[in-house]
Amino acid sequence: MARKISFSWRWLCIILFFTVTFSTIVSAQITQNPIPEPIEKSNISLALAELVKIPDSGGDQPSAQLNLLAAAGDGTGRLFVNDTRGKLYLIIDSSASVYMDFQSLVGAGFRGSQQGFSYFAFHPDFATNGRFYTVDAENKDTGTPDFPVTKTIFDRNNNIIESSHHDVIREWTASDPTANTFSGTGREILRIEQPYGDHNVGQLAFNSNAKQGDADYGLLYIATGDGGSDGFPVGRTDHLDNAQDLNTPLGKILRIDPLGSNSTNGKYGIPGDNPFVNNGNASTLGEIWAYGLRNPHRFSWDTGGDGKMLIADIGQAFIEEVNLGKKGANYGWPDREGTFSTDRNNENVIFELPANDADFNYTYPVAQYEHNIPQNTVGFYGIAIAGGFVYRGATIPELVGQYVFADFANDGRFFHVPVDNLIDGGQAQVKELRLFDGDRERTFLEIVGNPRSEARFGIDEQRELYVTSKSDGKVRKIVSSGGK
């Protein structure tokens, strides 16, 4: 009899343990407004000065699909902006001309729809070597991927389907770097197969703070999304488990030497100081610099202060993130969204972090905002962060040292946060910038006059900021509002 009582008591303890544990998980679920504090309006106000309109390029939305504005960094002051439908434009003063007909050079396999010609980056020695780099989406019959999809892909009805396309990174060499029209050669250096049509390869960039002789000089950083979920049943988070998988380039920040040759395909180099080089696992990709990201489409470096690298990662159902770039960091996706824990099978559920969270060694955002405006008011803060830059220009003194970014959907709100407040382990307060169109305060959406703002930021050699929009194909310079 005593043995039976002991056995029953043991099972009672087990039942109580699981009951308490389950109750703890349920009670930790966040049902509304994970970040209850509303974003305050800033005392900093800005205005926008139209610089140029890029020619319309057709399609259902005929305006030019502008995605990135950047300088060549060669001392000429020239600006470049790309239309994802296939052209790279040169801007001098307030005039735009075609620098490169990218689509024609790539050929018939070019996919100029949602993906298209998405990003470009000039080598820091462009003035002497003429090299720059591009990424675009292409049909799968145009080449063999260096990184093929190795996981089974399903549609919404759980039918096995084929992968979507290839993202291709190329190096171009201009015969005359000073010329205002491209003439030269190109070569493919890297090709990634994409399972779905979204969350693909994002920005390419070189560390703007690296000098000749520095370990980071001339190394190309590449942001990659987790491979997407187009067509898959809604609800799952990173259902292919790419972001946490060190055997795939998806959901990562990659770092390569485009002039090297020790990669598997021999067309680029893998820096020996990358964090996962020679980690003892032969299948781990040495190209990986950081991982655990969902859709890190934009990143930049502060050219002053501590030279911080800032990564904007687009969230799933709740949180948009600003992250510090850290070598070897794991940003937690898909097990974390912002500073919250996810339910892998239900994207519409998040929880407070578990008590043992430190055991996972995740790196969390240093600033974040949620999709819904808190306190049940009408509207949104946004649904997709548009990463920007720390302002280090000379014409807007009150903006110096502020990381400026936006949300490129809905109202197109512009935000800022002091870069000095972006500290690992902390959460900096985000404020909304005030935008003026003449004497009237307006949202960017109202200024472009379109259901989606599609804001993207750019920067020139003087570290002045610009904003482009796919909605109207215009390039605008960010200027002082004159004290409004």
Beta strands, then each sheet from edge to edge (+ up, - down):
strand 1: 29-30
strand 2: 40-53
strand 3: 66-71
strand 4: 79-83
strand 5: 87-92
strand 6: 95-101
strand 7: 117-122
strand 8: 131-138
strand 9: 153-154
strand 10: 160-161
strand 11: 165-174
strand 12: 184-194
strand 13: 201-206
strand 14: 220-224
strand 15: 252-256
strand 16: 288-291
strand 17: 298-301
strand 18: 309-313
strand 19: 319-324
strand 20: 336-337
strand 21: 340-343
strand 22: 346-351
strand 23: 367-370
strand 24: 385-390
strand 25: 402-407
strand 26: 414-418
strand 27: 431-437
strand 28: 440-441
strand 29: 455-459
strand 30: 465-469
strand 31: 474-480
sheet 1: 1+ 22- 21+ 20-
sheet 2: 24+ 25- 26+ 27- 2- 31+ 30- 29+
sheet 3: 3+ 4- 5+ 6-
sheet 4: 7+ 8- 11+ 12-
sheet 5: 9+ 10-
sheet 6: 13+ 14- 15+ 16-
sheet 7: 17+ 18- 19+ 23-
sheet 8: 24+ 25- 26+ 27- 28+
end
